[in-house]
Amino acid sequence: MKILILEDEENIRGFLKINFERNNFIVIEASNGREAIEKSIKEEPDVAILDIMVPEIDGLTVCKILREKYSNMGIVMLTAKGQDLDKIMGLEYGADDYIVKPFNPLEITLRIKALMRRLKGHDNVDESITYGPFSVDSYSQTISKTQQPLDLTPTEFLMLKNFIKNPGKAFTRDELLNIVWGVDFFGDAKIVDVNIRRLRTKIENNPSEPEYIETVWGKGYRLRK
């Protein structure tokens, strides 16, 4: 697996490089946003770790550009402690996860490995599922609505697939975290809300009045039965 590390602080980037090479990753380094985009186009990494405050092109813009170009790439943002807006903006721009500085090597390795499992689509038991206007093809990791493929990130794919497999079932945020992000996820449950909002923009005719994914007040979310 190839991993791109966008980080302008050489000591942090070097630390991450050593950590991931020990875990058998091929590491691609970038010290500014422009370099990260150029190397991503050339090398096509499986996962990108993006620091936000970097020269030339900031990490959020890099995230947006990479997500538009590579729907299946795993993207993780590095954010400073207490910068909640950066976390939310990163997720809105298409990031799959975020990691708060300072971090420890065990946490970041677990988070990236959990993301890799989602990228590989480890739950491929059902080759095809159909419910309402939605059709899931687990083999190709695609979901269609009225026979039109949806442009989903790996995280959005797993979340929507889970809803389609369980129509009418209300899931708490913690349940969705465990199913989609894994039991070893260390982050904030708000990541669920942001991904639901992002998913609604892709499947709903009017995201402000959702027809398919309902909010269950005091509980979480469900696919309308």
GIRA-V250884 format. One record per residue. RES is the residue in one small letter. PSI is psi as a letter, one per 40 degrees, with the letter a starting at -180 (none if undefined). Layout:
res=(RES/RES)
psi=(PSI/PSI)
//
This chain:
res=(m/k/i/l/i/l/e/d/e/e/n/i/r/g/f/l/k/i/n/f/e/r/n/n/f/i/v/i/e/a/s/n/g/r/e/a/i/e/k/s/i/k/e/e/p/d/v/a/i/l/d/i/m/v/p/e/i/d/g/l/t/v/c/k/i/l/r/e/k/y/s/n/m/g/i/v/m/l/t/a/k/g/q/d/l/d/k/i/m/g/l/e/y/g/a/d/d/y/i/v/k/p/f/n/p/l/e/i/t/l/r/i/k/a/l/m/r/r/l/k/g/h/d/n/v/d/e/s/i/t/y/g/p/f/s/v/d/s/y/s/q/t/i/s/k/t/q/q/p/l/d/l/t/p/t/e/f/l/m/l/k/n/f/i/k/n/p/g/k/a/f/t/r/d/e/l/l/n/i/v/w/g/v/d/f/f/g/d/a/k/i/v/d/v/n/i/r/r/l/r/t/k/i/e/n/n/p/s/e/p/e/y/i/e/t/v/w/g/k/g/y/r/l/r/k)
psi=(h/h/h/h/h/h/h/e/h/d/d/d/d/d/d/d/d/d/d/d/d/d/f/f/i/h/h/h/i/h/e/i/d/d/d/d/d/d/d/d/d/d/d/g/i/d/i/h/h/h/i/d/g/i/i/c/h/i/d/d/d/d/d/d/d/d/d/d/d/g/d/e/h/h/h/h/i/h/i/i/h/e/g/d/d/d/d/d/d/d/d/d/e/e/i/d/i/i/h/h/i/i/i/i/d/d/d/d/d/d/d/d/d/d/d/d/d/d/d/e/f/e/g/f/d/h/d/i/h/h/h/b/e/h/h/h/g/d/d/e/f/i/h/i/h/f/e/h/h/i/g/i/i/d/d/d/d/d/d/d/d/d/d/d/d/f/h/e/h/h/h/i/d/d/d/d/d/d/d/d/d/i/e/e/h/e/a/i/e/d/d/d/d/d/d/d/d/d/d/d/e/d/e/i/d/g/d/e/g/h/d/d/h/i/h/h/h/e/c/b/i/i/h/h/none)
//
